[in-house]
Amino acid sequence: MSVLYVSPHPDAFPSLRALIAARYGEAGEGPGWGGAHPRICLQPPPTSRTPFLPPRLPALEQGPGGLWVWGATAVAQLLWPAGLGGPGGSRAAVLVQQWVSYADTELIPAACGATLPALGLRSSGQDPQAALAALGRALGPLEEWLRLHTYLAGEAPTLGDLAAVTALLLPFRYVLDPSARRIWGNVTRWFITCVQQPEFRAVLGEVVLYSGARPLSQQPGSEVPAPPKTAAQLKKEAKKREKLEKFQQKQKVQQQQPPPGEKKPKPEKREKRDPGVITYDLPTPPGEKKDVSGTMPDSYSPQYVEAAWYPWWEQQGFFKPEYGRSSVSAPNPRGVFMMCIPPPNVTGSLHLGHALTNAIQDSLTRWHRMRGETTLWNPGCDHAGIATQVVVEKKLWREQGLSRHQLGREAFLREVWKWKEEKGDRIYHQLKKLGSSLDWNRACFTMDPKLSAAVTEAFVQLHEEGVIYRSTRLVNWSCTLNSAISDIEVDKKELTGRTLLSVPGYKEKVEFGVLISFAYKVQDSDSDEEVLVATTRIETMLGDVAVAVHPKDPRYQHLKGKSVIHPFVSRSLPIVFDDFVDMEFGTGAVKITPAHDQNDYEVGQRHGLEAISIMDAQGALVNVPPPFLGLPRFEARKAVLAALKERGLFRGIEDNPMVVPLCNRSKDVVEPLLRPQWYVRCAEMAQAASAAVTRGDLRILPEAHQRTWHAWMDNIRDWCISRQLWWGHRIPAYFVTVSDPAVPPGEDPDGRYWVSGRTEAEALEKAAKEFGVSPDKISLQQDEDVLDTWFSSGLFPFSILGWPNQSEDLSVFYPGTLLETGHDILFFWVARMVMLGLKLTGRLPFREVYLHAIVRDAHGRKMSKSLGNVIDPLDVIHGVSLQGLHDQLLNSNLDPSEVEKAKEGQKADFPVGIPECGTDALRFGLCAYTSQGRDINLDVNRILGYRHFCNKLWNATKFALRGLGKDFVPSPTSEPGGRESLVDRWIRSRLTEAVRLSNQGFQAYDFPAVTTAQYSFWLYELCDVYLECLKPVLNGGDQVAAECARQTLYTCLDVGLRLLSPFMPFVTEELFQRLPRRTPRAPPSLCVTSYPEPSECSWKDPEAEAAFELALSITRAVRSLRANYNLTRIRPDCFLEVADEATGALASAVSGCVQTLASAGIVAVLALGASAPQGCAVALASDRCSVHLQLQGLVDPARELGKLQAKHDEAQRQAQRLRERRAASGYTVKVPLKVQEADEAKLQQTEAELRKVDEAISLFQKML
């Protein structure tokens, strides 16, 4: 068996890294060698197992006598090979390895160096401020990268995140206080997100962040040099030069001052402009095209860009499947795409779940439409039975002081329809604000006549087949609503013990979370024997009909056939023996109340016990003796407890963790009550739905949800579809009364006395036939109840298309292509659509189901009003101040005690409110977050980063249009002319790759892959490289090269905007409309322009990419050297030393691009064997090319030498002290392992610094 040897010390971060990797390996594909998971050993390996001691822990032994591996990097990769993010050599794996290397070489030395002083381990010569500055420099690249990324590579933790997080454990625990964490906000957010992952928590537990007053005063990239202590002569000279420079600067300033008595002229004030308030003010009637003929504003403004486009799109019919074709049934070789929206509640307002759903669905719809498919995204709205009735009832009471019962059913329904006409389309307006390209002419409301007819037809068909039946069973009952409610409408509130909760209708809070014990006396017992039972709902004991014990419980074997006496009602309760009883819980005896508990109901069914209901629909007690009769249930709770105490039967009360079911509409405590209801038999339909997934006819993505699907289908229970409401589809079932002595009167639960019909006349005819009497002897009473809202929603995919009637839409668009929704309603909606679709139409309603994740806050917490972390997407689009967020809390239904807590949460997460980000940035950000199968931790700062990306698009296009010129005419096709430069070929090749990745990602529902490809192309390749290289070409004299560049630039803009359009419809339309067209017949809008496909953009050029990679490598090397020597405002000359003529030729070809990109002076390629001029700093661009940057004349060698010599002496002293310390007798035995590892890391850091300083000293000495 393999063994993993780790340090037992809680701060031994290399060992913690290995242990977390082992956890990930256990949860995933297992360790890299394919064997079992290793055994963990909290000590070094014994010498008997190995002829040598591993140089450091962790160490991994792969089986007795097998291969030994040591060091955190190697061990972690072996334990968690999937943590590389992809196969070796892939872009993802390379990125992960780069971050692992950065953690090992930069973060660990800097982290240890900064933490040692905090732990009291620094010597008197160490400078803690310099160590903190070094940590700041190491965190800089991490902070910048995480500004736009949740994790270091991809959308989940990798080995890169693991290496970096464990490297930073010590600083976050001992150094980085709250003020420092605010400076490194992105790093802190990422660190907290990672350590809250289950695999991290299993090893680290709760990571407590440092709270002391030791601020990291260094800003990103700042530097605090150590004070010079040696090289006295050089230091003295350096000081003299500094004084002279200060004096000269002072003289220069004095010369610029006006003469005495003359006032200094005030500089002309520049008007400050906030780009966020630029608006589109040109008069444009709704539906008319936006005027883009004017000059582009200086910067991107969401308000300006998003104005006027949506009404024009809608007016032009771009969102209709008929657009551009004679009819929807016209043959289309590109195929058909149909998707229906998950119908939001008519009472609803936009929340982040809607925003995520619509961002994903609209991007898919626009992609399919641009591919030329006959595309329909059908909107609709759900009547939301309970929610709407509650809203209108409150409005009625507030405005008229009337209840619905006082008003009457018909009048109340008229009030609901009136409210719906006034307020019910609010959600539609908000969806339009998101840019959702829905065909609004086909919008459906579930109470529309067309859909209501489908509901009636479905009920009647299923009732006639016996699939729908009448039965008396336990249901979730809301006493406030006087209705049964579905499982999804029940919130489960977890209590840890005694808790007082507010319950509607009760002035005082009600006690929950306690277990009350009492005694039942055994009947006919000579010894006054009793049986102890316990309950959390003491009032229900009035409905007890038995006491149950386990058949094998020896304590109760003598009570077989016996009964106990109920103290308040005149009945004895038999003692029954049932396997469901847990002998270990409490006394092993359980009270049985079949009418008020699901488990008890099933016990009662098995033993033939009577179910006695003791509550009415309002929760008042019935079928009980005085003084309990008529009491509200929770008043009865107190009365029963007092009566038990009075009779000496009370035995105790104790805290009891429990879950209280709450109605999410009324906040009332849900009661299980026996009620006659309508049910749907689900077993057979569920079996068909499960088989469809097994066969592959229906795909559920991510595939992990298929296991949940089968589990639900295999364990499904019949579905209660009755709701005791007035608003909704009234059940088309009628109770039959027969005026004939030969026919006995019926009971409600008896299904034979119920008939269904599409009309009352049809029901009357059915009843007469069923009972063999003439219709005049039949009287019908329609059921007062309405159907569960989910019943009509389950018919949505085909009811919106006209079913049961045949129609063109039904023949073309059913079955649909895709159903996209949140995974939380997989059972409540998706499963029911599949079951009803198969049953009623014989076909699946769609071929694929894609389930997106739940949106959480930046820290991974579920969004909750009480935490103050709920984000309204319109606040992200328009922006909101912190006070505005506070005001929203005051207008909510939060308990006043929770408001202050929520305000603190808002202040922590949004200290200055939420900045205006715009619709495009929100949509792009949500899609970029959407990794299959994972929840989304939404950080508003990342959305703001995508607003900056929109500004980059804006500025790039503005520059490009200026470069193209007013007279530019694009060529009729995008094909290259054959005279393109290397950089033209390179950008076309990169564009081809972006097109390939975008289409591939859309097909696989891999939205982060698409957004990353497009973001990288626009930002890092087009803007950062190609546009910079273009500037000298467009300003040069080579007209052929300039024309080729313009055509390539136009192609990049044209294709790039089309790529982005599904995610960012507003800004891409705005910019696309400002481009000239290739042909006069070009589509009028980007919405209906073809999406770039690999067949159109087939310009992959590996040769050009390999060649230009040298230019980029040289550029990176030059930039690094310039940063090291602080040459930010100077263009130093650059000399390239190459290994062979081929590399030299390539370097010469790209020298112009290097000069532009690196802001260098002369870029010259040295002859083979030639030396670079003296005074150059050197860096490696590749294994075939070195970069020499000329420093001679740009820096003061003597001054730099003074600083460097001081650094050298101090570093040498530190290194010597560390070597002596480590060589001391007993060091390895007496010094804690954590300190030994910190010493080793510090020595490595110091020695690396010494090497760099020695190289620099050597260079400057040559320049003297």
HELIX and SHEET records of a PDB file:
HELIX    1   1 PHE A   13  ALA A   27  1                                  15    
HELIX    2   2 ALA A   72  LEU A   79  1                                   8    
HELIX    3   3 PRO A   81  LEU A   84  5                                   4    
HELIX    4   4 ARG A   91  TYR A  102  1                                  12    
HELIX    5   5 ALA A  103  LEU A  107  3                                   5    
HELIX    6   6 ILE A  108  ALA A  118  1                                  11    
HELIX    7   7 PRO A  128  LEU A  146  1                                  19    
HELIX    8   8 LEU A  159  ALA A  167  1                                   9    
HELIX    9   9 LEU A  169  TYR A  174  1                                   6    
HELIX   10  10 PRO A  178  ILE A  183  1                                   6    
HELIX   11  11 GLY A  185  VAL A  195  1                                  11    
HELIX   12  12 PRO A  198  LEU A  204  1                                   7    
HELIX   13  13 ALA A  232  GLN A  256  1                                  25    
HELIX   14  14 PRO A  275  VAL A  277  5                                   3    
HELIX   15  15 PRO A  302  GLU A  306  1                                   5    
HELIX   16  16 TRP A  309  GLN A  316  1                                   8    
HELIX   17  17 LEU A  352  MET A  370  1                                  19    
HELIX   18  18 GLY A  385  GLN A  400  1                                  16    
HELIX   19  19 ARG A  404  LEU A  407  1                                   4    
HELIX   20  20 ARG A  409  LYS A  423  1                                  15    
HELIX   21  21 ARG A  426  LYS A  433  1                                   8    
HELIX   22  22 TRP A  440  ARG A  442  5                                   3    
HELIX   23  23 PRO A  449  GLU A  464  1                                  16    
HELIX   24  24 ASP A  487  GLU A  489  5                                   3    
HELIX   25  25 ILE A  538  GLY A  543  5                                   6    
HELIX   26  26 PRO A  554  LEU A  559  5                                   6    
HELIX   27  27 GLN A  598  HIS A  607  1                                  10    
HELIX   28  28 ARG A  633  GLU A  646  1                                  14    
HELIX   29  29 ALA A  683  ARG A  695  1                                  13    
HELIX   30  30 ALA A  704  ASP A  714  1                                  11    
HELIX   31  31 GLY A  751  TYR A  753  5                                   3    
HELIX   32  32 GLU A  760  PHE A  771  1                                  12    
HELIX   33  33 PRO A  775  LYS A  777  5                                   3    
HELIX   34  34 THR A  789  GLY A  794  1                                   6    
HELIX   35  35 PHE A  796  SER A  799  1                                   4    
HELIX   36  36 GLU A  808  PHE A  813  1                                   6    
HELIX   37  37 HIS A  823  ILE A  825  5                                   3    
HELIX   38  38 LEU A  826  ALA A  831  3                                   6    
HELIX   39  39 ARG A  832  THR A  841  1                                  10    
HELIX   40  40 LYS A  865  LEU A  867  5                                   3    
HELIX   41  41 PRO A  873  HIS A  878  1                                   6    
HELIX   42  42 LEU A  882  LEU A  890  1                                   9    
HELIX   43  43 PRO A  896  ASP A  909  1                                  14    
HELIX   44  44 THR A  919  TYR A  929  1                                  11    
HELIX   45  45 VAL A  940  LEU A  964  1                                  25    
HELIX   46  46 LEU A  982  GLN A 1003  1                                  22    
HELIX   47  47 PHE A 1007  SER A 1016  1                                  10    
HELIX   48  48 PHE A 1017  TYR A 1026  3                                  10    
HELIX   49  49 LEU A 1027  ASN A 1035  1                                   9    
HELIX   50  50 GLN A 1039  LEU A 1060  1                                  22    
HELIX   51  51 PRO A 1065  PHE A 1072  1                                   8    
HELIX   52  52 LEU A 1086  VAL A 1088  5                                   3    
HELIX   53  53 PRO A 1102  ASN A 1124  1                                  23    
HELIX   54  54 GLU A 1141  LEU A 1157  1                                  17    
HELIX   55  55 PRO A 1197  ALA A 1223  1                                  27    
HELIX   56  56 TYR A 1227  LYS A 1230  1                                   4    
HELIX   57  57 LEU A 1233  MET A 1263  1                                  31    
SHEET    1   A 4 ARG A  39  CYS A  41  0                                        
SHEET    2   A 4 VAL A   3  TYR A   5  1                                        
SHEET    3   A 4 ALA A  59  GLU A  61 -1                                        
SHEET    4   A 4 TRP A  68  TRP A  70 -1                                        
SHEET    1   B 2 VAL A 336  CYS A 340  0                                        
SHEET    2   B 2 THR A 374  ASN A 378  1                                        
SHEET    1   C 2 GLY A 380  CYS A 381  0                                        
SHEET    2   C 2 CYS A 444  PHE A 445  1                                        
SHEET    1   D 4 SER A 483  ILE A 485  0                                        
SHEET    2   D 4 ILE A 468  SER A 478 -1                                        
SHEET    3   D 4 GLU A 671  VAL A 680 -1                                        
SHEET    4   D 4 TRP A 719  CYS A 720 -1                                        
SHEET    1   E 2 VAL A 490  LEU A 495  0                                        
SHEET    2   E 2 MET A 658  CYS A 663 -1                                        
SHEET    1   F 2 THR A 499  LEU A 501  0                                        
SHEET    2   F 2 VAL A 510  PHE A 512 -1                                        
SHEET    1   G 6 GLU A 530  THR A 535  0                                        
SHEET    2   G 6 VAL A 514  VAL A 522 -1                                        
SHEET    3   G 6 SER A 563  ILE A 565 -1                                        
SHEET    4   G 6 SER A 572  PHE A 577 -1                                        
SHEET    5   G 6 ALA A 546  VAL A 549  1                                        
SHEET    6   G 6 ALA A 589  ILE A 592 -1                                        
SHEET    1   H 3 GLU A 530  THR A 535  0                                        
SHEET    2   H 3 VAL A 514  VAL A 522 -1                                        
SHEET    3   H 3 PHE A 650  ASP A 655 -1                                        
SHEET    1   I 3 ARG A 699  LEU A 701  0                                        
SHEET    2   I 3 PHE A 846  HIS A 852  1                                        
SHEET    3   I 3 GLY A 816  GLY A 822  1                                        
SHEET    1   J 2 SER A 722  ARG A 723  0                                        
SHEET    2   J 2 VAL A 786  LEU A 787 -1                                        
SHEET    1   K 3 TRP A 754  SER A 756  0                                        
SHEET    2   K 3 ALA A 733  VAL A 738 -1                                        
SHEET    3   K 3 ILE A 778  GLN A 782 -1                                        
SHEET    1   L 2 VAL A 855  ASP A 857  0                                        
SHEET    2   L 2 ILE A 936  LEU A 938  1                                        
SHEET    1   M 4 VAL A1163  VAL A1165  0                                        
SHEET    2   M 4 CYS A1134  VAL A1138  1                                        
SHEET    3   M 4 CYS A1185  GLN A1190 -1                                        
SHEET    4   M 4 CYS A1176  SER A1182 -1                                        
END                                                                             
